[in-house]
Amino acid sequence: MIEIKYFGAVAEKTKCEFEKIPFSEVSLQKLLQNLDEKYQFESLSFSVAVNQKIVPKATSYTLQKSDIVALLPPFAGG
């Protein structure tokens, strides 16, 4: 299973902080597409991290069953 963690506005939209998806192997793009269809993120802005490393949404990264994907709100400096 792939664990997905939601933060900020994304967590508000999904109404949960995390979920586990029963994929053994899937591309990051396909996962994001499936989540968008399920939750209709529309113009919601977020970054994606896989195993605590920020990755571009358009990357052709193949997720493995033990990966943890986090959808993070935009960061603000201070």
All heavy atoms as a GROMACS GRO file, in nm:
protein
  616
    1MET      N    1   0.083  -0.119   0.000
    1MET     CA    2   0.000   0.000   0.000
    1MET      C    3   0.087   0.125   0.000
    1MET      O    4   0.193   0.126   0.061
    1MET     CB    5  -0.090   0.003   0.123
    1MET     CG    6  -0.200  -0.098   0.122
    1MET     SD    7  -0.312  -0.058   0.256
    1MET     CE    8  -0.459  -0.130   0.194
    2ILE      N    9   0.037   0.227  -0.065
    2ILE     CA   10   0.105   0.356  -0.067
    2ILE      C   11   0.031   0.447   0.030
    2ILE      O   12  -0.091   0.459   0.024
    2ILE     CB   13   0.104   0.415  -0.209
    2ILE    CG1   14   0.185   0.324  -0.303
    2ILE    CG2   15   0.159   0.557  -0.209
    2ILE    CD1   16   0.170   0.358  -0.448
    3GLU      N   17   0.105   0.509   0.121
    3GLU     CA   18   0.044   0.601   0.217
    3GLU      C   19   0.050   0.742   0.163
    3GLU      O   20   0.154   0.786   0.113
    3GLU     CB   21   0.116   0.593   0.352
    3GLU     CG   22   0.049   0.679   0.457
    3GLU     CD   23   0.109   0.661   0.596
    3GLU    OE1   24   0.187   0.566   0.616
    3GLU    OE2   25   0.078   0.744   0.682
    4ILE      N   26  -0.062   0.814   0.172
    4ILE     CA   27  -0.069   0.952   0.127
    4ILE      C   28  -0.105   1.038   0.246
    4ILE      O   29  -0.203   1.011   0.316
    4ILE     CB   30  -0.174   0.969   0.016
    4ILE    CG1   31  -0.147   0.871  -0.097
    4ILE    CG2   32  -0.174   1.112  -0.035
    4ILE    CD1   33  -0.262   0.853  -0.190
    5LYS      N   34  -0.024   1.142   0.270
    5LYS     CA   35  -0.049   1.234   0.381
    5LYS      C   36  -0.091   1.368   0.323
    5LYS      O   37  -0.033   1.416   0.226
    5LYS     CB   38   0.077   1.250   0.466
    5LYS     CG   39   0.118   1.122   0.535
    5LYS     CD   40   0.237   1.144   0.624
    5LYS     CE   41   0.272   1.016   0.698
    5LYS     NZ   42   0.379   1.036   0.796
    6TYR      N   43  -0.193   1.427   0.384
    6TYR     CA   44  -0.245   1.556   0.339
    6TYR      C   45  -0.220   1.663   0.445
    6TYR      O   46  -0.239   1.637   0.565
    6TYR     CB   47  -0.396   1.545   0.314
    6TYR     CG   48  -0.433   1.436   0.217
    6TYR    CD1   49  -0.501   1.322   0.259
    6TYR    CD2   50  -0.402   1.446   0.083
    6TYR    CE1   51  -0.536   1.222   0.170
    6TYR    CE2   52  -0.436   1.346  -0.008
    6TYR     CZ   53  -0.504   1.235   0.037
    6TYR     OH   54  -0.538   1.135  -0.051
    7PHE      N   55  -0.183   1.782   0.400
    7PHE     CA   56  -0.155   1.892   0.491
    7PHE      C   57  -0.227   2.019   0.443
    7PHE      O   58  -0.253   2.035   0.324
    7PHE     CB   59  -0.004   1.919   0.499
    7PHE     CG   60   0.074   1.804   0.556
    7PHE    CD1   61   0.124   1.705   0.473
    7PHE    CD2   62   0.097   1.794   0.692
    7PHE    CE1   63   0.196   1.597   0.524
    7PHE    CE2   64   0.169   1.687   0.745
    7PHE     CZ   65   0.218   1.589   0.661
    8GLY      N   66  -0.255   2.109   0.536
    8GLY     CA   67  -0.311   2.240   0.503
    8GLY      C   68  -0.443   2.232   0.429
    8GLY      O   69  -0.532   2.154   0.463
    9ALA      N   70  -0.456   2.313   0.323
    9ALA     CA   71  -0.580   2.321   0.245
    9ALA      C   72  -0.614   2.188   0.180
    9ALA      O   73  -0.732   2.156   0.160
    9ALA     CB   74  -0.568   2.431   0.140
   10VAL      N   75  -0.514   2.107   0.148
   10VAL     CA   76  -0.540   1.977   0.087
   10VAL      C   77  -0.611   1.886   0.188
   10VAL      O   78  -0.707   1.817   0.155
   10VAL     CB   79  -0.410   1.910   0.036
   10VAL    CG1   80  -0.439   1.776  -0.028
   10VAL    CG2   81  -0.339   2.002  -0.064
   11ALA      N   82  -0.566   1.889   0.314
   11ALA     CA   83  -0.631   1.810   0.419
   11ALA      C   84  -0.776   1.858   0.441
   11ALA      O   85  -0.866   1.777   0.463
   11ALA     CB   86  -0.552   1.819   0.550
   12GLU      N   87  -0.796   1.990   0.432
   12GLU     CA   88  -0.932   2.043   0.446
   12GLU      C   89  -1.021   1.993   0.333
   12GLU      O   90  -1.136   1.957   0.354
   12GLU     CB   91  -0.929   2.196   0.447
   12GLU     CG   92  -0.866   2.254   0.572
   12GLU     CD   93  -0.849   2.405   0.566
   12GLU    OE1   94  -0.916   2.470   0.483
   12GLU    OE2   95  -0.770   2.458   0.645
   13LYS      N   96  -0.967   1.989   0.212
   13LYS     CA   97  -1.044   1.945   0.095
   13LYS      C   98  -1.078   1.795   0.102
   13LYS      O   99  -1.189   1.755   0.071
   13LYS     CB  100  -0.965   1.975  -0.033
   13LYS     CG  101  -1.034   1.941  -0.160
   13LYS     CD  102  -1.143   2.041  -0.192
   13LYS     CE  103  -1.200   2.014  -0.330
   13LYS     NZ  104  -1.309   2.104  -0.362
   14THR      N  105  -0.981   1.714   0.145
   14THR     CA  106  -1.003   1.569   0.151
   14THR      C  107  -1.077   1.526   0.278
   14THR      O  108  -1.126   1.414   0.286
   14THR     CB  109  -0.869   1.493   0.147
   14THR    OG1  110  -0.791   1.529   0.261
   14THR    CG2  111  -0.793   1.524   0.018
   15LYS      N  112  -1.081   1.615   0.376
   15LYS     CA  113  -1.142   1.587   0.507
   15LYS      C  114  -1.074   1.472   0.581
   15LYS      O  115  -1.135   1.400   0.659
   15LYS     CB  116  -1.292   1.561   0.493
   15LYS     CG  117  -1.370   1.682   0.444
   15LYS     CD  118  -1.517   1.655   0.439
   15LYS     CE  119  -1.602   1.774   0.404
   15LYS     NZ  120  -1.559   1.867   0.307
   16CYS      N  121  -0.944   1.453   0.552
   16CYS     CA  122  -0.866   1.354   0.625
   16CYS      C  123  -0.718   1.395   0.620
   16CYS      O  124  -0.679   1.476   0.537
   16CYS     CB  125  -0.885   1.213   0.569
   16CYS     SG  126  -0.831   1.190   0.400
   17GLU      N  127  -0.641   1.343   0.712
   17GLU     CA  128  -0.498   1.376   0.717
   17GLU      C  129  -0.412   1.275   0.644
   17GLU      O  130  -0.299   1.306   0.606
   17GLU     CB  131  -0.453   1.390   0.862
   17GLU     CG  132  -0.516   1.510   0.931
   17GLU     CD  133  -0.468   1.527   1.074
   17GLU    OE1  134  -0.383   1.448   1.120
   17GLU    OE2  135  -0.517   1.621   1.139
   18PHE      N  136  -0.463   1.154   0.626
   18PHE     CA  137  -0.388   1.054   0.550
   18PHE      C  138  -0.482   0.943   0.504
   18PHE      O  139  -0.594   0.930   0.555
   18PHE     CB  140  -0.274   0.994   0.633
   18PHE     CG  141  -0.318   0.899   0.739
   18PHE    CD1  142  -0.321   0.762   0.715
   18PHE    CD2  143  -0.358   0.945   0.863
   18PHE    CE1  144  -0.363   0.673   0.814
   18PHE    CE2  145  -0.401   0.857   0.962
   18PHE     CZ  146  -0.403   0.722   0.937
   19GLU      N  147  -0.437   0.868   0.407
   19GLU     CA  148  -0.508   0.747   0.365
   19GLU      C  149  -0.407   0.653   0.302
   19GLU      O  150  -0.299   0.694   0.262
   19GLU     CB  151  -0.623   0.778   0.270
   19GLU     CG  152  -0.584   0.833   0.136
   19GLU     CD  153  -0.704   0.863   0.048
   19GLU    OE1  154  -0.792   0.775   0.032
   19GLU    OE2  155  -0.711   0.976  -0.006
   20LYS      N  156  -0.445   0.528   0.295
   20LYS     CA  157  -0.360   0.427   0.231
   20LYS      C  158  -0.432   0.377   0.107
   20LYS      O  159  -0.550   0.345   0.112
   20LYS     CB  160  -0.328   0.314   0.328
   20LYS     CG  161  -0.241   0.361   0.443
   20LYS     CD  162  -0.195   0.248   0.530
   20LYS     CE  163  -0.106   0.303   0.641
   20LYS     NZ  164  -0.047   0.198   0.721
   21ILE      N  165  -0.358   0.375  -0.003
   21ILE     CA  166  -0.413   0.336  -0.131
   21ILE      C  167  -0.357   0.197  -0.167
   21ILE      O  168  -0.236   0.177  -0.163
   21ILE     CB  169  -0.373   0.437  -0.241
   21ILE    CG1  170  -0.412   0.579  -0.201
   21ILE    CG2  171  -0.431   0.397  -0.375
   21ILE    CD1  172  -0.560   0.605  -0.202
   22PRO      N  173  -0.443   0.103  -0.204
   22PRO     CA  174  -0.396  -0.033  -0.232
   22PRO      C  175  -0.336  -0.051  -0.372
   22PRO      O  176  -0.384  -0.130  -0.452
   22PRO     CB  177  -0.523  -0.117  -0.215
   22PRO     CG  178  -0.632  -0.023  -0.254
   22PRO     CD  179  -0.588   0.113  -0.208
   23PHE      N  180  -0.231   0.026  -0.401
   23PHE     CA  181  -0.155   0.006  -0.524
   23PHE      C  182  -0.024  -0.059  -0.486
   23PHE      O  183   0.036  -0.024  -0.386
   23PHE     CB  184  -0.121   0.140  -0.591
   23PHE     CG  185  -0.236   0.209  -0.657
   23PHE    CD1  186  -0.282   0.331  -0.610
   23PHE    CD2  187  -0.297   0.154  -0.768
   23PHE    CE1  188  -0.387   0.396  -0.672
   23PHE    CE2  189  -0.403   0.218  -0.831
   23PHE     CZ  190  -0.448   0.339  -0.782
   24SER      N  191   0.022  -0.151  -0.566
   24SER     CA  192   0.155  -0.206  -0.539
   24SER      C  193   0.259  -0.125  -0.615
   24SER      O  194   0.371  -0.108  -0.570
   24SER     CB  195   0.162  -0.353  -0.578
   24SER     OG  196   0.131  -0.368  -0.715
   25GLU      N  197   0.220  -0.073  -0.731
   25GLU     CA  198   0.313   0.009  -0.810
   25GLU      C  199   0.229   0.096  -0.904
   25GLU      O  200   0.143   0.045  -0.975
   25GLU     CB  201   0.407  -0.080  -0.891
   25GLU     CG  202   0.523  -0.007  -0.953
   25GLU     CD  203   0.620  -0.104  -1.017
   25GLU    OE1  204   0.684  -0.181  -0.944
   25GLU    OE2  205   0.631  -0.100  -1.140
   26VAL      N  206   0.253   0.225  -0.902
   26VAL     CA  207   0.177   0.319  -0.985
   26VAL      C  208   0.264   0.442  -1.009
   26VAL      O  209   0.352   0.473  -0.927
   26VAL     CB  210   0.043   0.357  -0.918
   26VAL    CG1  211   0.063   0.437  -0.791
   26VAL    CG2  212  -0.049   0.432  -1.013
   27SER      N  213   0.240   0.511  -1.119
   27SER     CA  214   0.318   0.634  -1.142
   27SER      C  215   0.263   0.747  -1.056
   27SER      O  216   0.144   0.748  -1.022
   27SER     CB  217   0.313   0.673  -1.290
   27SER     OG  218   0.187   0.726  -1.323
   28LEU      N  219   0.348   0.840  -1.022
   28LEU     CA  220   0.307   0.955  -0.943
   28LEU      C  221   0.199   1.033  -1.017
   28LEU      O  222   0.100   1.075  -0.957
   28LEU     CB  223   0.428   1.045  -0.913
   28LEU     CG  224   0.398   1.174  -0.836
   28LEU    CD1  225   0.337   1.143  -0.700
   28LEU    CD2  226   0.525   1.256  -0.820
   29GLN      N  227   0.215   1.050  -1.148
   29GLN     CA  228   0.115   1.124  -1.227
   29GLN      C  229  -0.022   1.056  -1.221
   29GLN      O  230  -0.124   1.123  -1.207
   29GLN     CB  231   0.161   1.136  -1.372
   29GLN     CG  232   0.275   1.234  -1.390
   29GLN     CD  233   0.320   1.241  -1.535
   29GLN    OE1  234   0.330   1.138  -1.602
   29GLN    NE2  235   0.350   1.361  -1.582
   30LYS      N  236  -0.026   0.924  -1.232
   30LYS     CA  237  -0.152   0.851  -1.227
   30LYS      C  238  -0.216   0.863  -1.089
   30LYS      O  239  -0.338   0.881  -1.078
   30LYS     CB  240  -0.129   0.704  -1.264
   30LYS     CG  241  -0.254   0.622  -1.269
   30LYS     CD  242  -0.344   0.664  -1.384
   30LYS     CE  243  -0.463   0.571  -1.396
   30LYS     NZ  244  -0.563   0.623  -1.490
   31LEU      N  245  -0.136   0.855  -0.985
   31LEU     CA  246  -0.188   0.870  -0.850
   31LEU      C  247  -0.250   1.009  -0.832
   31LEU      O  248  -0.361   1.021  -0.781
   31LEU     CB  249  -0.077   0.849  -0.746
   31LEU     CG  250  -0.118   0.875  -0.602
   31LEU    CD1  251  -0.219   0.772  -0.554
   31LEU    CD2  252   0.002   0.879  -0.511
   32LEU      N  253  -0.179   1.114  -0.875
   32LEU     CA  254  -0.230   1.250  -0.862
   32LEU      C  255  -0.358   1.269  -0.945
   32LEU      O  256  -0.451   1.337  -0.901
   32LEU     CB  257  -0.124   1.352  -0.903
   32LEU     CG  258  -0.002   1.360  -0.810
   32LEU    CD1  259   0.103   1.454  -0.868
   32LEU    CD2  260  -0.043   1.403  -0.670
   33GLN      N  261  -0.362   1.206  -1.061
   33GLN     CA  262  -0.483   1.214  -1.145
   33GLN      C  263  -0.600   1.147  -1.074
   33GLN      O  264  -0.711   1.201  -1.072
   33GLN     CB  265  -0.455   1.146  -1.279
   33GLN     CG  266  -0.574   1.150  -1.374
   33GLN     CD  267  -0.545   1.078  -1.505
   33GLN    OE1  268  -0.432   1.034  -1.531
   33GLN    NE2  269  -0.646   1.063  -1.586
   34ASN      N  270  -0.578   1.030  -1.016
   34ASN     CA  271  -0.683   0.959  -0.943
   34ASN      C  272  -0.733   1.041  -0.823
   34ASN      O  273  -0.853   1.047  -0.797
   34ASN     CB  274  -0.635   0.822  -0.896
   34ASN     CG  275  -0.617   0.724  -1.008
   34ASN    OD1  276  -0.665   0.745  -1.120
   34ASN    ND2  277  -0.547   0.616  -0.981
   35LEU      N  278  -0.640   1.102  -0.751
   35LEU     CA  279  -0.678   1.183  -0.636
   35LEU      C  280  -0.756   1.307  -0.679
   35LEU      O  281  -0.852   1.348  -0.613
   35LEU     CB  282  -0.553   1.225  -0.555
   35LEU     CG  283  -0.481   1.111  -0.484
   35LEU    CD1  284  -0.352   1.161  -0.421
   35LEU    CD2  285  -0.571   1.048  -0.378
   36ASP      N  286  -0.716   1.367  -0.791
   36ASP     CA  287  -0.786   1.485  -0.842
   36ASP      C  288  -0.929   1.448  -0.882
   36ASP      O  289  -1.023   1.523  -0.855
   36ASP     CB  290  -0.712   1.546  -0.959
   36ASP     CG  291  -0.772   1.677  -1.004
   36ASP    OD1  292  -0.797   1.764  -0.917
   36ASP    OD2  293  -0.796   1.694  -1.124
   37GLU      N  294  -0.948   1.332  -0.943
   37GLU     CA  295  -1.082   1.286  -0.980
   37GLU      C  296  -1.166   1.260  -0.855
   37GLU      O  297  -1.285   1.291  -0.851
   37GLU     CB  298  -1.074   1.160  -1.065
   37GLU     CG  299  -1.020   1.185  -1.204
   37GLU     CD  300  -0.992   1.056  -1.282
   37GLU    OE1  301  -1.026   0.945  -1.235
   37GLU    OE2  302  -0.935   1.068  -1.392
   38LYS      N  303  -1.104   1.206  -0.752
   38LYS     CA  304  -1.176   1.172  -0.629
   38LYS      C  305  -1.213   1.297  -0.548
   38LYS      O  306  -1.324   1.308  -0.498
   38LYS     CB  307  -1.089   1.079  -0.544
   38LYS     CG  308  -1.152   1.032  -0.416
   38LYS     CD  309  -1.061   0.933  -0.343
   38LYS     CE  310  -1.121   0.884  -0.214
   38LYS     NZ  311  -1.034   0.787  -0.146
   39TYR      N  312  -1.117   1.392  -0.535
   39TYR     CA  313  -1.137   1.507  -0.447
   39TYR      C  314  -1.159   1.639  -0.521
   39TYR      O  315  -1.188   1.740  -0.458
   39TYR     CB  316  -1.018   1.522  -0.353
   39TYR     CG  317  -1.003   1.406  -0.258
   39TYR    CD1  318  -0.893   1.321  -0.266
   39TYR    CD2  319  -1.099   1.380  -0.160
   39TYR    CE1  320  -0.879   1.214  -0.178
   39TYR    CE2  321  -1.086   1.274  -0.073
   39TYR     CZ  322  -0.976   1.191  -0.082
   39TYR     OH  323  -0.962   1.086   0.005
   40GLN      N  324  -1.141   1.642  -0.652
   40GLN     CA  325  -1.159   1.762  -0.732
   40GLN      C  326  -1.080   1.880  -0.674
   40GLN      O  327  -1.136   1.977  -0.625
   40GLN     CB  328  -1.308   1.795  -0.746
   40GLN     CG  329  -1.380   1.683  -0.818
   40GLN     CD  330  -1.530   1.684  -0.797
   40GLN    OE1  331  -1.582   1.760  -0.717
   40GLN    NE2  332  -1.598   1.598  -0.867
   41PHE      N  333  -0.948   1.868  -0.678
   41PHE     CA  334  -0.860   1.971  -0.624
   41PHE      C  335  -0.871   2.105  -0.696
   41PHE      O  336  -0.835   2.207  -0.643
   41PHE     CB  337  -0.714   1.924  -0.628
   41PHE     CG  338  -0.683   1.813  -0.531
   41PHE    CD1  339  -0.601   1.708  -0.569
   41PHE    CD2  340  -0.734   1.812  -0.404
   41PHE    CE1  341  -0.571   1.605  -0.480
   41PHE    CE2  342  -0.706   1.710  -0.314
   41PHE     CZ  343  -0.623   1.606  -0.354
   42GLU      N  344  -0.922   2.103  -0.822
   42GLU     CA  345  -0.940   2.223  -0.903
   42GLU      C  346  -0.813   2.307  -0.904
   42GLU      O  347  -0.710   2.260  -0.944
   42GLU     CB  348  -1.062   2.303  -0.854
   42GLU     CG  349  -1.193   2.230  -0.876
   42GLU     CD  350  -1.291   2.248  -0.762
   42GLU    OE1  351  -1.265   2.326  -0.669
   42GLU    OE2  352  -1.396   2.181  -0.765
   43SER      N  353  -0.821   2.431  -0.857
   43SER     CA  354  -0.705   2.521  -0.863
   43SER      C  355  -0.624   2.519  -0.733
   43SER      O  356  -0.545   2.608  -0.707
   43SER     CB  357  -0.751   2.663  -0.894
   43SER     OG  358  -0.836   2.708  -0.790
   44LEU      N  359  -0.643   2.418  -0.652
   44LEU     CA  360  -0.570   2.405  -0.526
   44LEU      C  361  -0.421   2.391  -0.554
   44LEU      O  362  -0.380   2.307  -0.634
   44LEU     CB  363  -0.623   2.285  -0.450
   44LEU     CG  364  -0.594   2.275  -0.301
   44LEU    CD1  365  -0.656   2.393  -0.227
   44LEU    CD2  366  -0.653   2.147  -0.246
   45SER      N  367  -0.342   2.472  -0.489
   45SER     CA  368  -0.197   2.470  -0.510
   45SER      C  369  -0.129   2.388  -0.401
   45SER      O  370  -0.155   2.409  -0.282
   45SER     CB  371  -0.144   2.614  -0.509
   45SER     OG  372  -0.006   2.614  -0.526
   46PHE      N  373  -0.045   2.294  -0.442
   46PHE     CA  374   0.028   2.213  -0.344
   46PHE      C  375   0.154   2.156  -0.408
   46PHE      O  376   0.164   2.144  -0.529
   46PHE     CB  377  -0.059   2.099  -0.287
   46PHE     CG  378  -0.113   2.003  -0.390
   46PHE    CD1  379  -0.039   1.893  -0.429
   46PHE    CD2  380  -0.237   2.023  -0.447
   46PHE    CE1  381  -0.088   1.804  -0.523
   46PHE    CE2  382  -0.288   1.934  -0.541
   46PHE     CZ  383  -0.213   1.824  -0.579
   47SER      N  384   0.250   2.122  -0.322
   47SER     CA  385   0.372   2.055  -0.365
   47SER      C  386   0.360   1.908  -0.328
   47SER      O  387   0.281   1.870  -0.243
   47SER     CB  388   0.494   2.115  -0.294
   47SER     OG  389   0.509   2.249  -0.329
   48VAL      N  390   0.444   1.827  -0.392
   48VAL     CA  391   0.441   1.683  -0.367
   48VAL      C  392   0.578   1.638  -0.315
   48VAL      O  393   0.681   1.676  -0.370
   48VAL     CB  394   0.406   1.605  -0.496
   48VAL    CG1  395   0.410   1.455  -0.471
   48VAL    CG2  396   0.272   1.648  -0.550
   49ALA      N  397   0.576   1.560  -0.209
   49ALA     CA  398   0.699   1.500  -0.157
   49ALA      C  399   0.681   1.348  -0.156
   49ALA      O  400   0.573   1.298  -0.125
   49ALA     CB  401   0.728   1.550  -0.016
   50VAL      N  402   0.785   1.278  -0.195
   50VAL     CA  403   0.786   1.132  -0.189
   50VAL      C  404   0.899   1.093  -0.097
   50VAL      O  405   1.015   1.129  -0.119
   50VAL     CB  406   0.806   1.070  -0.329
   50VAL    CG1  407   0.812   0.918  -0.318
   50VAL    CG2  408   0.694   1.112  -0.424
   51ASN      N  409   0.863   1.024   0.010
   51ASN     CA  410   0.962   0.983   0.111
   51ASN      C  411   1.044   1.103   0.160
   51ASN      O  412   1.166   1.098   0.168
   51ASN     CB  413   1.052   0.872   0.057
   51ASN     CG  414   0.971   0.750   0.020
   51ASN    OD1  415   0.873   0.716   0.085
   51ASN    ND2  416   1.011   0.683  -0.086
   52GLN      N  417   0.974   1.212   0.188
   52GLN     CA  418   1.029   1.335   0.246
   52GLN      C  419   1.120   1.414   0.153
   52GLN      O  420   1.199   1.497   0.198
   52GLN     CB  421   1.101   1.305   0.379
   52GLN     CG  422   1.008   1.243   0.482
   52GLN     CD  423   1.078   1.216   0.614
   52GLN    OE1  424   1.199   1.224   0.625
   52GLN    NE2  425   0.999   1.183   0.714
   53LYS      N  426   1.108   1.392   0.022
   53LYS     CA  427   1.184   1.470  -0.076
   53LYS      C  428   1.087   1.529  -0.177
   53LYS      O  429   1.007   1.456  -0.237
   53LYS     CB  430   1.287   1.383  -0.149
   53LYS     CG  431   1.397   1.336  -0.058
   53LYS     CD  432   1.501   1.256  -0.132
   53LYS     CE  433   1.607   1.209  -0.033
   53LYS     NZ  434   1.705   1.122  -0.092
   54ILE      N  435   1.094   1.662  -0.194
   54ILE     CA  436   1.006   1.730  -0.289
   54ILE      C  437   1.037   1.682  -0.431
   54ILE      O  438   1.154   1.674  -0.470
   54ILE     CB  439   1.024   1.884  -0.281
   54ILE    CG1  440   0.992   1.936  -0.140
   54ILE    CG2  441   0.940   1.955  -0.386
   54ILE    CD1  442   0.846   1.931  -0.102
   55VAL      N  443   0.934   1.648  -0.505
   55VAL     CA  444   0.949   1.605  -0.645
   55VAL      C  445   0.851   1.683  -0.732
   55VAL      O  446   0.744   1.719  -0.686
   55VAL     CB  447   0.926   1.453  -0.662
   55VAL    CG1  448   1.029   1.372  -0.588
   55VAL    CG2  449   0.787   1.413  -0.620
   56PRO      N  450   0.888   1.709  -0.857
   56PRO     CA  451   0.795   1.778  -0.947
   56PRO      C  452   0.673   1.690  -0.976
   56PRO      O  453   0.686   1.568  -0.990
   56PRO     CB  454   0.877   1.800  -1.075
   56PRO     CG  455   1.019   1.777  -1.037
   56PRO     CD  456   1.018   1.686  -0.919
   57LYS      N  457   0.555   1.752  -0.985
   57LYS     CA  458   0.433   1.676  -1.013
   57LYS      C  459   0.439   1.608  -1.148
   57LYS      O  460   0.379   1.503  -1.168
   57LYS     CB  461   0.311   1.769  -1.010
   57LYS     CG  462   0.277   1.823  -0.875
   57LYS     CD  463   0.154   1.912  -0.886
   57LYS     CE  464   0.134   1.993  -0.762
   57LYS     NZ  465   0.021   2.085  -0.776
   58ALA      N  466   0.509   1.668  -1.243
   58ALA     CA  467   0.512   1.615  -1.380
   58ALA      C  468   0.618   1.505  -1.399
   58ALA      O  469   0.631   1.451  -1.507
   58ALA     CB  470   0.540   1.728  -1.477
   59THR      N  471   0.690   1.472  -1.295
   59THR     CA  472   0.795   1.371  -1.308
   59THR      C  473   0.735   1.234  -1.338
   59THR      O  474   0.622   1.204  -1.301
   59THR     CB  475   0.882   1.366  -1.180
   59THR    OG1  476   0.994   1.285  -1.205
   59THR    CG2  477   0.807   1.308  -1.062
   60SER      N  478   0.811   1.152  -1.405
   60SER     CA  479   0.763   1.016  -1.438
   60SER      C  480   0.808   0.916  -1.330
   60SER      O  481   0.849   0.806  -1.360
   60SER     CB  482   0.814   0.974  -1.575
   60SER     OG  483   0.955   0.977  -1.577
   61TYR      N  484   0.799   0.956  -1.208
   61TYR     CA  485   0.840   0.875  -1.094
   61TYR      C  486   0.743   0.759  -1.073
   61TYR      O  487   0.622   0.778  -1.073
   61TYR     CB  488   0.844   0.963  -0.969
   61TYR     CG  489   0.905   0.898  -0.847
   61TYR    CD1  490   1.042   0.907  -0.823
   61TYR    CD2  491   0.827   0.828  -0.757
   61TYR    CE1  492   1.098   0.848  -0.712
   61TYR    CE2  493   0.883   0.768  -0.645
   61TYR     CZ  494   1.019   0.778  -0.623
   61TYR     OH  495   1.074   0.719  -0.514
   62THR      N  496   0.794   0.638  -1.055
   62THR     CA  497   0.711   0.522  -1.028
   62THR      C  498   0.715   0.494  -0.878
   62THR      O  499   0.821   0.473  -0.820
   62THR     CB  500   0.761   0.398  -1.104
   62THR    OG1  501   0.756   0.427  -1.245
   62THR    CG2  502   0.674   0.277  -1.074
   63LEU      N  503   0.599   0.499  -0.817
   63LEU     CA  504   0.588   0.476  -0.673
   63LEU      C  505   0.593   0.327  -0.642
   63LEU      O  506   0.543   0.245  -0.718
   63LEU     CB  507   0.455   0.534  -0.621
   63LEU     CG  508   0.440   0.685  -0.638
   63LEU    CD1  509   0.295   0.725  -0.614
   63LEU    CD2  510   0.533   0.759  -0.545
   64GLN      N  511   0.653   0.294  -0.530
   64GLN     CA  512   0.659   0.156  -0.483
   64GLN      C  513   0.562   0.141  -0.366
   64GLN      O  514   0.521   0.240  -0.305
   64GLN     CB  515   0.801   0.122  -0.438
   64GLN     CG  516   0.907   0.144  -0.546
   64GLN     CD  517   0.884   0.060  -0.671
   64GLN    OE1  518   0.853  -0.058  -0.662
   64GLN    NE2  519   0.897   0.122  -0.786
   65LYS      N  520   0.529   0.018  -0.330
   65LYS     CA  521   0.426  -0.005  -0.229
   65LYS      C  522   0.459   0.050  -0.090
   65LYS      O  523   0.370   0.074  -0.011
   65LYS     CB  524   0.390  -0.152  -0.220
   65LYS     CG  525   0.502  -0.243  -0.176
   65LYS     CD  526   0.456  -0.386  -0.177
   65LYS     CE  527   0.571  -0.479  -0.145
   65LYS     NZ  528   0.530  -0.619  -0.149
   66SER      N  529   0.585   0.074  -0.060
   66SER     CA  530   0.620   0.124   0.073
   66SER      C  531   0.642   0.276   0.075
   66SER      O  532   0.678   0.331   0.178
   66SER     CB  533   0.747   0.055   0.122
   66SER     OG  534   0.853   0.082   0.033
   67ASP      N  535   0.618   0.345  -0.038
   67ASP     CA  536   0.641   0.489  -0.045
   67ASP      C  537   0.537   0.567   0.035
   67ASP      O  538   0.422   0.524   0.050
   67ASP     CB  539   0.638   0.538  -0.190
   67ASP     CG  540   0.766   0.502  -0.265
   67ASP    OD1  541   0.866   0.470  -0.200
   67ASP    OD2  542   0.764   0.508  -0.389
   68ILE      N  543   0.580   0.684   0.083
   68ILE     CA  544   0.491   0.777   0.150
   68ILE      C  545   0.489   0.905   0.068
   68ILE      O  546   0.592   0.966   0.045
   68ILE     CB  547   0.537   0.807   0.294
   68ILE    CG1  548   0.536   0.678   0.377
   68ILE    CG2  549   0.449   0.914   0.358
   68ILE    CD1  550   0.596   0.692   0.516
   69VAL      N  551   0.370   0.942   0.024
   69VAL     CA  552   0.352   1.061  -0.058
   69VAL      C  553   0.284   1.166   0.029
   69VAL      O  554   0.187   1.138   0.098
   69VAL     CB  555   0.263   1.031  -0.182
   69VAL    CG1  556   0.237   1.155  -0.262
   69VAL    CG2  557   0.327   0.923  -0.267
   70ALA      N  558   0.337   1.289   0.028
   70ALA     CA  559   0.277   1.398   0.104
   70ALA      C  560   0.237   1.509   0.008
   70ALA      O  561   0.314   1.546  -0.082
   70ALA     CB  562   0.376   1.451   0.207
   71LEU      N  563   0.116   1.560   0.025
   71LEU     CA  564   0.068   1.675  -0.051
   71LEU      C  565   0.074   1.795   0.043
   71LEU      O  566   0.002   1.799   0.144
   71LEU     CB  567  -0.073   1.652  -0.104
   71LEU     CG  568  -0.092   1.526  -0.188
   71LEU    CD1  569  -0.233   1.523  -0.248
   71LEU    CD2  570   0.011   1.512  -0.297
   72LEU      N  571   0.161   1.888   0.012
   72LEU     CA  572   0.196   1.998   0.103
   72LEU      C  573   0.146   2.132   0.052
   72LEU      O  574   0.153   2.160  -0.067
   72LEU     CB  575   0.348   2.005   0.117
   72LEU     CG  576   0.417   1.874   0.155
   72LEU    CD1  577   0.565   1.881   0.124
   72LEU    CD2  578   0.393   1.843   0.300
   73PRO      N  579   0.101   2.220   0.144
   73PRO     CA  580   0.059   2.352   0.102
   73PRO      C  581   0.180   2.436   0.060
   73PRO      O  582   0.293   2.400   0.092
   73PRO     CB  583  -0.005   2.410   0.230
   73PRO     CG  584   0.066   2.339   0.340
   73PRO     CD  585   0.093   2.200   0.288
   74PRO      N  586   0.155   2.547  -0.010
   74PRO     CA  587   0.267   2.635  -0.046
   74PRO      C  588   0.342   2.682   0.079
   74PRO      O  589   0.279   2.705   0.183
   74PRO     CB  590   0.200   2.752  -0.116
   74PRO     CG  591   0.066   2.702  -0.156
   74PRO     CD  592   0.028   2.597  -0.056
   75PHE      N  593   0.472   2.696   0.067
   75PHE     CA  594   0.553   2.741   0.179
   75PHE      C  595   0.568   2.893   0.174
   75PHE      O  596   0.579   2.950   0.067
   75PHE     CB  597   0.692   2.676   0.176
   75PHE     CG  598   0.688   2.528   0.188
   75PHE    CD1  599   0.704   2.446   0.076
   75PHE    CD2  600   0.667   2.468   0.311
   75PHE    CE1  601   0.699   2.308   0.088
   75PHE    CE2  602   0.664   2.329   0.322
   75PHE     CZ  603   0.679   2.250   0.210
   76ALA      N  604   0.571   2.955   0.289
   76ALA     CA  605   0.593   3.099   0.297
   76ALA      C  606   0.721   3.124   0.377
   76ALA      O  607   0.745   3.059   0.478
   76ALA     CB  608   0.474   3.167   0.364
   77GLY      N  609   0.802   3.215   0.328
   77GLY     CA  610   0.926   3.247   0.398
   77GLY      C  611   0.901   3.350   0.508
   77GLY      O  612   0.798   3.414   0.514
   78GLY      N  613   0.998   3.363   0.595
   78GLY     CA  614   0.978   3.460   0.701
   78GLY      C  615   1.107   3.497   0.768
   78GLY      O  616   1.213   3.453   0.745
   0.00000   0.00000   0.00000
